[in-house]
C-alpha cells in the first residue's frame, strides 16, 4: 500500500487517506468524532500512528497540521441568522418530500402530480422535470455524496433511477406489490434500497437495474430504512412495531429490535455504525446497539407521537420531532433531554 494524499473532512471531523493498493486507488477514513479544541494534537497523532500503518513518522507533522486545522474550524463561532429567501411554485399538486444534493447547490421535490423536479438552489430555476410515474412520487433521494443520480419511489409500486444531469431515466425497478414509501442509496452508490406497503424491502443494482434481494420478515408496512455509513448493513422500521437489521451482502436478517409499542416512524444509524436510533408512534425514541440489537435507552418526554428522529453527524446528539409541536435534543451518552424546541403551532413531521 502506498499513501497518495490526505483529504480533510470538517464535519464530522476526520481525515481521509487516499492510497494505492494492487494498482487501484482506494480510500479509508480516520474518524475523529471526539475531537475538541482542547484535544492535545501531539497525543492524538501518536494514537493515529499506532492504529494506522499508512501514517508513518515522515507524515506525522502533516497529520498534526490537519488536526490543528480541524480544531481551528471547531473554534469558529457560527451565529447563523435564517430568513425567508424565496417561494417556489413548484408543483400543481401538494409536495411529498424534498432533498438536497451534498453541495446544496441543487434540490429535488416530489409531488402528488406524479413528477419529481430538479431545482437550482441559488436561482430557484427548474432544471429538469422527471416524468414517467403513474401515481404519487413519494420517496426521493440523490446518491450523495456523488449527486449524479436520483431515485424516486412511487405509489405506482415502482422505483425509477434518473440521471441528475440530464433527467434521463436509466432504470425502472419493478417487483413491489404495493406503494413504495421510502428509499435510500448505499454509500457506494451501487445499490438502492426501497421499502414498501407490501411489508418488504428490496435491494436493486444501480448498474444493471436488476433486483438483488428481497428482505422479507416484517408483518406490516415498511415505512423507513437506512444504510449504515459502511454500507454493509441496512435497518428497516415497520408498522408492525419492530425494527430489523439486515446484512446487505446476504440479505439475511441479523437482529430484530423489539420494544416499541407503536408503529416505527424513522430509523437511523450513527456515523460509526455502533448505534441505531428509532422513533415511534408510542411517543418515545429508543437507542440500540447495532452489534447485538440490545436496547440501550428509551428517550422519553414527548406527549404525542414521534414522527422523525436523527443523529447529528458526530453521533453525540439525537433530535426528535413530534406531533406535540415540539422537537427535543437528547444526549447520546447520558440519554437526557438537553433542550426542548418550542414554537410550532402544529405537528413537526421532519
MOJO-V644631 format. One record per residue. SS is DSSP state (@ for helix, = for strand, . for the rest). D_LAST is the distance of its C-alpha to the last C-alpha in Angstrom with 2 decimals. Layout:
BEGIN
SS|D_LAST + SS|D_LAST
END
This chain:
BEGIN
.|43.77 + =|43.97 + =|41.41 + =|40.81 + =|38.41 + =|35.56 + =|32.14 + =|30.06 + =|26.34 + .|25.04 + .|21.59 + .|21.61 + .|25.32 + =|27.71 + =|30.70 + =|30.96 + =|34.45 + =|35.73 + =|38.85 + =|41.31 + =|42.25 + .|44.50 + .|44.42 + =|40.63 + =|38.22 + =|35.56 + =|32.98 + =|31.91 + =|29.76 + =|30.73 + =|27.59 + .|28.17 + .|25.10 + .|27.28 + .|28.85 + .|29.27 + .|31.58 + .|34.05 + .|34.36 + .|37.94 + @|37.84 + @|41.24 + @|40.32 + @|37.07 + @|39.00 + @|41.55 + @|38.93 + @|37.52 + @|41.09 + @|41.77 + @|38.85 + .|38.81 + .|42.22 + .|41.22 + .|41.11 + .|44.87 + @|46.82 + @|47.29 + @|43.53 + @|42.87 + @|43.24 + @|40.88 + @|38.19 + @|38.86 + @|38.33 + @|34.96 + @|33.98 + @|35.24 + @|33.17 + @|29.99 + @|31.08 + @|31.87 + @|28.39 + @|26.94 + @|29.33 + .|28.16 + .|26.37 + .|23.48 + .|22.95 + .|20.49 + .|20.43 + .|17.74 + .|19.04 + .|18.57 + .|20.06 + .|20.34 + .|19.18 + .|19.60 + .|20.87 + .|19.30 + .|20.11 + .|22.38 + .|19.93 + .|16.21 + =|13.65 + =|11.64 + =|9.90 + =|10.65 + =|11.84 + =|14.31 + .|17.49 + .|18.42 + .|20.52 + .|18.07 + .|20.98 + =|19.55 + =|16.41 + =|16.09 + =|14.79 + =|15.17 + =|16.50 + .|18.42 + .|21.42 + .|21.72 + .|21.32 + =|19.27 + =|20.13 + =|20.54 + =|20.55 + =|22.24 + .|19.97 + .|22.92 + .|24.73 + .|22.16 + .|24.67 + =|23.95 + =|25.40 + =|25.28 + =|24.46 + =|24.07 + .|25.87 + .|27.10 + .|24.70 + .|26.12 + .|23.03 + .|19.34 + =|17.69 + =|14.43 + =|13.66 + =|14.49 + =|15.19 + =|17.76 + .|20.12 + .|19.38 + .|21.37 + .|23.93 + .|22.07 + .|24.96 + =|23.44 + =|20.59 + =|19.75 + =|18.69 + =|18.37 + =|19.52 + .|20.46 + .|23.99 + .|23.79 + .|24.16 + =|22.43 + =|23.85 + =|24.38 + =|25.04 + =|26.68 + .|24.38 + .|27.56 + .|29.39 + .|27.07 + .|29.48 + =|28.41 + =|29.66 + =|29.06 + =|27.87 + =|26.98 + .|28.41 + .|28.67 + .|25.84 + .|27.11 + .|23.96 + .|20.69 + =|18.70 + =|14.99 + =|13.99 + =|15.90 + =|16.55 + =|19.56 + .|21.52 + .|22.20 + .|25.63 + .|24.43 + .|27.05 + =|24.94 + =|22.06 + =|20.58 + =|19.43 + =|18.30 + =|19.63 + .|20.29 + .|23.83 + .|22.91 + .|23.49 + =|22.00 + =|24.20 + =|25.04 + =|26.48 + =|28.78 + .|27.65 + .|31.29 + .|33.05 + .|30.39 + .|31.64 + =|29.91 + =|30.26 + =|29.25 + =|27.87 + =|26.07 + .|27.18 + .|27.08 + .|24.14 + .|25.34 + .|22.30 + .|19.51 + =|17.74 + =|14.02 + =|12.87 + =|15.03 + =|15.58 + =|18.85 + .|20.13 + .|21.22 + .|24.77 + .|24.00 + .|26.31 + =|23.88 + =|20.98 + =|18.90 + =|17.80 + =|16.12 + =|17.59 + .|18.00 + .|21.34 + .|19.78 + .|20.74 + =|19.57 + =|22.03 + =|22.93 + =|24.99 + =|27.58 + .|26.94 + .|30.63 + .|32.01 + .|29.18 + =|30.14 + =|27.93 + =|28.40 + =|26.67 + =|25.17 + =|22.99 + .|23.88 + .|23.00 + .|19.99 + .|21.20 + .|18.31 + .|16.31 + =|14.17 + =|10.46 + =|9.99 + =|12.72 + =|13.55 + =|16.90 + .|17.72 + .|19.69 + .|23.13 + .|22.32 + .|23.66 + =|20.70 + =|17.93 + =|15.08 + =|13.85 + =|11.64 + =|13.33 + .|14.03 + .|16.96 + .|14.99 + .|15.52 + =|14.53 + =|17.47 + =|18.82 + =|21.32 + =|24.03 + .|23.66 + .|27.45 + .|28.54 + .|25.61 + .|26.38 + =|23.92 + =|24.07 + =|22.20 + =|20.17 + =|17.73 + .|18.15 + .|17.61 + .|14.86 + .|16.70 + .|14.51 + .|12.43 + =|9.90 + =|6.99 + =|5.53 + =|8.02 + =|9.67 + =|13.06 + .|14.19 + .|16.77 + .|19.65 + .|18.45 + .|19.52 + =|16.29 + =|13.35 + =|10.16 + =|8.67 + =|6.35 + =|8.57 + .|10.21 + .|12.78 + .|11.18 + .|11.11 + =|9.58 + =|12.30 + =|13.73 + =|16.28 + =|19.24 + .|19.69 + .|23.44 + .|24.02 + .|20.99 + .|21.12 + =|18.46 + =|19.14 + =|17.30 + =|15.36 + =|13.40 + .|14.42 + .|14.71 + .|12.28 + .|14.41 + .|12.14 + .|9.32 + .|5.85 + .|3.82 + .|0.00
END
